[in-house]
Amino acid sequence: MKSRIIGLAALATVASVPTAHGMARAHDGPSTTAPDVFLNIQVTITDSRITLSPRTAIRGAEARFIIHNVGTKRHGFTIGGTVKQAATQTGFSRVLNAKEQKVLLIYLDYRGPLPYRSTLPADRSLPGMHGIFKVV
């Protein structure tokens, strides 16, 4: 009787090993609903120009704006911020000191042109400090 109990205990131990291994494999994937792919948009600000690369994105994309002020002065970056038809594009606006970098995420739920610009008074009159980002 004692050997039978030991045999059953051993069998139960062996049987549980593949199950635990299988359960571990089921949890190897992502455990969140957050998107795992972002469209990186490089924003470079100099003392006379704002450059975006790429300048277009697909509607529904999660965009990661990597904004870098390489200029010697403080500059702002604003994109979107207007209501378009049924969708509201919240956009964002940030001011960066010289040599500062910021990363901002935005869900592109609107199809069409999104204006970008620097809103600081010293930058408003410069022709290179504004443009259009297109969501297609």
C-alpha positions as CSV (number, residue, x, y, z in Angstrom):
1,M,0.0,0.0,0.0
2,K,2.9,2.4,0.9
3,S,4.6,1.7,-2.5
4,R,1.3,2.3,-4.3
5,I,1.0,5.8,-2.7
6,I,4.6,6.7,-3.6
7,G,4.0,5.5,-7.1
8,L,0.8,7.7,-7.4
9,A,2.7,10.7,-6.0
10,A,5.5,10.2,-8.5
11,L,3.0,9.9,-11.3
12,A,1.2,13.0,-10.2
13,T,4.5,14.9,-10.1
14,V,5.5,13.8,-13.6
15,A,2.1,14.6,-15.0
16,S,2.2,18.2,-13.6
17,V,5.5,19.1,-15.2
18,P,4.3,19.3,-18.8
19,T,1.2,21.1,-17.7
20,A,3.2,23.8,-15.9
21,H,5.5,24.1,-18.9
22,G,2.5,24.5,-21.2
23,M,1.0,27.1,-19.0
24,A,4.3,29.1,-19.1
25,R,4.3,29.1,-22.9
26,A,0.7,30.4,-23.0
27,H,1.9,33.5,-21.1
28,D,5.0,34.2,-23.2
29,G,3.1,36.7,-25.4
30,P,2.2,40.3,-24.5
31,S,0.1,40.7,-21.5
32,T,-1.2,44.2,-22.3
33,T,-3.5,45.7,-24.9
34,A,-1.1,48.6,-25.5
35,P,0.1,48.7,-29.1
36,D,3.5,47.3,-29.7
37,V,4.3,49.2,-32.9
38,F,4.6,53.0,-33.1
39,L,5.3,55.1,-36.2
40,N,8.4,57.2,-35.2
41,I,8.3,60.7,-36.5
42,Q,11.5,62.7,-36.1
43,V,11.0,66.4,-35.5
44,T,14.1,68.5,-35.7
45,I,13.9,72.2,-34.7
46,T,16.7,74.6,-35.6
47,D,16.7,78.3,-35.0
48,S,15.0,78.9,-38.4
49,R,13.2,75.7,-39.4
50,I,11.1,72.7,-38.2
51,T,11.6,69.5,-40.2
52,L,9.5,66.4,-39.9
53,S,10.4,62.9,-41.2
54,P,8.2,61.3,-42.4
55,R,5.7,64.0,-43.2
56,T,2.8,61.6,-43.6
57,A,1.1,58.8,-41.6
58,I,-1.7,56.4,-41.9
59,R,-5.0,57.2,-40.1
60,G,-5.3,55.0,-37.0
61,A,-1.6,54.9,-36.4
62,E,0.0,55.4,-33.0
63,A,2.6,58.1,-33.7
64,R,5.7,58.7,-31.5
65,F,6.9,62.3,-32.1
66,I,10.6,62.5,-31.2
67,I,11.1,66.2,-30.9
68,H,14.7,67.5,-30.7
69,N,15.6,71.2,-30.5
70,V,19.1,71.4,-32.0
71,G,19.0,75.2,-32.0
72,T,20.6,77.7,-29.7
73,K,17.3,79.2,-28.6
74,R,14.1,78.1,-27.0
75,H,11.4,76.9,-29.5
76,G,7.9,75.5,-29.5
77,F,6.2,72.8,-31.4
78,T,2.4,72.5,-31.8
79,I,0.6,70.1,-34.0
80,G,-3.2,69.7,-34.5
81,G,-5.5,70.9,-31.7
82,T,-8.5,71.6,-33.8
83,V,-11.9,69.9,-34.2
84,K,-12.3,68.2,-37.7
85,Q,-15.8,67.0,-38.6
86,A,-16.8,64.1,-36.3
87,A,-13.3,63.4,-34.9
88,T,-11.5,65.6,-32.4
89,Q,-7.7,65.8,-32.9
90,T,-6.3,66.8,-29.6
91,G,-2.8,67.3,-30.8
92,F,-0.2,68.7,-28.4
93,S,2.0,71.7,-27.8
94,R,5.4,71.7,-26.1
95,V,8.2,74.2,-25.6
96,L,11.8,72.9,-25.7
97,N,14.9,74.6,-24.4
98,A,18.0,74.6,-26.6
99,K,19.4,71.1,-27.1
100,E,16.4,69.5,-25.3
101,Q,14.5,66.4,-26.6
102,K,11.0,65.2,-25.8
103,V,9.0,62.2,-26.9
104,L,5.2,62.5,-27.2
105,L,2.6,59.9,-28.3
106,I,-0.6,60.7,-30.2
107,Y,-3.3,58.5,-31.8
108,L,-4.0,59.8,-35.3
109,D,-7.7,59.4,-35.6
110,Y,-8.3,62.1,-38.2
111,R,-7.6,61.8,-42.0
112,G,-6.4,65.1,-43.6
113,P,-3.8,67.8,-43.0
114,L,-2.6,68.7,-39.5
115,P,-0.8,72.0,-39.3
116,Y,2.3,72.2,-37.2
117,R,4.0,75.4,-36.1
118,S,6.0,77.1,-33.4
119,T,3.8,79.4,-31.3
120,L,6.6,81.4,-29.7
121,P,6.5,85.1,-30.8
122,A,10.1,85.1,-32.1
123,D,9.3,82.1,-34.4
124,R,5.9,83.1,-35.9
125,S,7.3,85.3,-38.7
126,L,9.9,82.7,-39.8
127,P,8.7,80.9,-43.0
128,G,10.4,77.6,-42.0
129,M,8.7,77.3,-38.6
130,H,5.4,75.9,-39.8
131,G,4.0,73.4,-42.2
132,I,1.5,70.6,-42.8
133,F,1.7,66.9,-41.6
134,K,-0.7,64.7,-43.6
135,V,-2.7,61.8,-42.2
136,V,-3.8,59.6,-45.1
